[in-house]
């Protein structure tokens, strides 16, 4: 799905002559979906609680790893400054707080160390601030009118929320994926652009108004598109 996203974005960028900033925004927002903040509750509502364990795998082993590696590569490649060599990309990945947190947590689990209850409660409270802060960062740039890059907005939302889930459906059918995992994969592929990816793009200066529109309007439209896709999946 990441490879398909890249092909779609590059093809559209060449044909529609997107600017460097618009291209960078789309390279972050089209491949990366809101597979946890929106994905978990939507899948619970549309497919039932049993779907969340599969969505968790999709998010942690897919979206999280991609935003921690590919996402940082895009930031380094398009934000100017140092040439994004393998050493620079590796350094940025290793300095990325969520990635360091993941390594630390894996280390604790590997040695069977469980943090005390007060520490776990504190970390949970800190983690609870992620969604509001990310939404606040996006909301600062959100306007109730389309940005000037309207062609890019239309392409980004159509590619992320229609073309990619259609491709995911073709792939799961070709692979003979069981019903529930197949539906989870298609719906996760149909999620609107990731809030974290949008916040990263905005902070890097990648077409901030376009990026905020992709995330904000994507969430609003997904309230219609996701139930519609789920209904179609039940018919096939």
C-alpha positions in Angstrom: 0.0 0.0 0.0 2.9 2.3 0.7 4.4 1.6 -2.7 1.0 2.2 -4.4 0.6 5.5 -2.6 4.0 6.7 -3.8 3.3 5.8 -7.4 -0.1 7.7 -7.2 1.4 10.8 -5.6 4.4 11.0 -7.9 2.2 10.5 -11.0 -0.2 13.2 -9.9 2.6 15.6 -8.9 4.1 15.3 -12.4 0.9 15.7 -14.2 -0.6 18.5 -12.1 2.8 20.2 -11.4 2.5 20.2 -7.7 5.1 22.4 -5.8 7.8 20.8 -3.7 5.9 21.6 -0.5 2.6 20.1 -1.8 4.4 17.0 -2.9 6.0 16.6 0.5 2.6 17.0 2.2 1.0 14.4 0.0 3.9 12.0 0.5 3.1 12.1 4.2 -0.7 12.3 4.2 -1.6 9.9 1.5 0.3 6.7 2.6 -0.3 7.2 6.3 -3.9 6.8 7.6 -5.6 7.5 10.9 -5.5 3.9 11.8 -5.6 4.2 15.6 -7.2 7.4 16.9 -10.1 7.1 14.4 -9.5 3.5 13.2 -10.1 1.7 16.5 -13.4 3.3 17.4 -14.7 3.2 13.9 -13.8 -0.5 13.4 -15.4 -1.3 16.8 -18.6 0.4 15.6 -18.6 -1.1 12.1 -17.1 -4.6 12.6 -17.4 -5.2 16.3 -14.8 -5.5 19.2 -13.1 -8.5 17.7 -11.7 -6.4 14.8 -9.6 -4.2 17.2 -6.9 -6.8 17.8 -6.4 -7.0 14.0 -6.5 -3.2 13.7 -3.8 -3.0 16.4 -1.5 -5.2 14.3 -2.2 -3.1 11.3 -1.4 0.1 13.2 1.6 -0.9 15.2 3.4 -3.1 12.6 2.3 -1.0 9.7 1.5 2.7 10.3 3.7 3.2 13.3 6.8 1.7 11.7 6.2 3.6 8.5 5.8 7.0 10.2 8.9 6.3 12.3 11.1 5.4 9.2 9.6 6.5 5.9 7.9 9.6 7.5 11.3 10.8 8.9 12.9 10.2 5.5 10.3 12.5 3.8 10.9 15.1 6.5 14.7 14.9 6.0 14.4 14.9 2.2 12.1 17.8 1.8 12.9 20.1 4.8 16.1 21.3 3.3 19.4 21.6 5.1 21.5 18.4 5.3 21.4 15.9 2.5 19.4 13.0 3.7 22.1 10.3 3.7 21.6 6.9 5.4 23.5 8.1 8.4 21.4 11.3 8.8 18.2 9.3 8.4 19.3 6.7 10.9 20.3 9.4 13.4 16.9 11.1 13.1 15.1 7.8 13.6 17.2 7.0 16.6 16.5 10.5 18.1 12.7 10.3 17.4 11.1 10.2 20.9 8.3 7.7 20.0 10.9 5.3 18.5 13.1 5.6 21.6 10.0 5.0 23.7 9.2 1.9 21.7 12.8 0.5 22.1 12.7 1.2 25.8 9.4 -0.5 26.3 10.5 -3.5 24.2 13.6 -3.7 26.4 11.5 -3.7 29.6 9.3 -6.4 28.1 12.3 -8.5 27.0 13.7 -8.6 30.6 10.3 -9.1 32.1 10.3 -5.7 33.9 6.9 -4.2 34.7 6.9 -0.6 35.8 5.2 0.1 39.2 1.5 1.0 39.0 2.0 4.7 39.8 4.5 4.9 36.9 2.1 3.1 34.5 -0.7 5.5 35.5 1.5 8.5 34.9 2.6 7.3 31.5 -1.0 6.6 30.6 -2.0 10.1 31.5 0.8 11.5 29.4 -0.2 9.3 26.5 -3.8 10.6 26.8 -2.6 14.1 25.8 -1.3 13.0 22.4 -4.7 13.1 20.5 -5.8 16.5 21.9 -2.4 18.1 21.3 -2.2 16.7 17.7 -5.8 17.8 17.0 -4.9 21.3 18.4 -1.9 21.6 16.1 -4.0 20.6 13.1 -6.9 22.8 14.2 -4.8 25.9 14.3 -4.5 25.7 10.5 -8.0 24.4 9.7 -10.3 26.8 7.9 -13.9 26.3 6.8 -12.9 26.7 3.2 -10.8 24.7 0.8 -7.1 25.8 0.6 -5.7 27.3 -2.6 -4.3 23.9 -3.5 -7.7 22.5 -4.3 -6.5 20.0 -7.0 -4.1 18.6 -4.5 -6.8 18.4 -1.8 -9.2 16.6 -4.1 -6.5 14.2 -5.3 -5.2 13.5 -1.8 -8.6 12.7 -0.3 -9.7 10.6 -3.3 -6.5 8.6 -3.4 -6.4 8.0 0.4 -10.0 7.3 1.0 -11.2 5.7 -2.3 -8.4 4.4 -4.5 -6.3 2.8 -1.8 -9.1 0.9 -0.2 -10.2 -0.3 -3.6 -6.7 -1.6 -4.2 -6.6 -3.2 -0.7 -9.9 -4.9 -1.6 -8.4 -6.3 -4.8 -5.3 -7.5 -2.9 -7.2 -9.3 -0.1 -9.4 -11.0 -2.6 -6.4 -12.1 -4.6 -4.7 -13.4 -1.5 -7.8 -15.2 -0.2 -7.7 -13.4 3.1 -10.4 -14.5 5.6 -13.4 -12.2 5.9 -12.7 -10.3 9.1 -9.0 -9.6 8.5 -9.9 -8.6 4.9 -12.5 -6.2 6.0 -10.2 -4.7 8.7 -7.4 -4.2 6.1 -9.7 -2.5 3.6 -11.2 -0.2 6.2 -7.9 0.7 7.7 -6.6 1.5 4.2 -9.7 3.8 3.8 -8.9 5.8 6.9 -8.3 9.5 6.4 -4.8 11.0 6.6 -3.0 10.4 9.9 -3.2 13.3 12.5 0.4 12.7 13.5 1.6 12.8 9.9 -0.3 16.0 9.3 1.2 17.6 12.4 4.7 16.6 11.3 4.1 18.1 7.8 2.7 21.3 9.3 5.6 21.7 11.7 8.0 21.2 8.8 6.2 23.8 6.7 4.9 21.5 4.1 1.8 23.4 2.7 0.3 23.8 6.1 -3.2 24.9 5.0 -3.4 21.9 2.5 -2.1 19.5 5.1 -4.7 20.7 7.7 -7.4 20.4 5.2 -6.4 16.9 4.2 -6.6 15.8 7.9 -9.6 17.9 9.0 -11.9 17.4 6.0 -10.7 13.8 5.7 -12.0 13.1 9.2 -15.4 14.7 8.4 -15.8 12.8 5.1 -14.7 9.5 6.7 -17.9 9.6 8.8 -19.7 9.0 5.5 -17.2 7.0 3.5 -16.3 4.4 6.1 -19.8 3.2 6.8 -20.5 3.2 3.1 -17.4 1.0 2.4 -18.3 -1.3 5.4 -21.8 -1.7 3.9 -20.3 -2.6 0.5 -18.0 -5.1 2.1 -20.9 -6.9 3.6 -22.4 -7.3 0.1 -19.4 -8.9 -1.5 
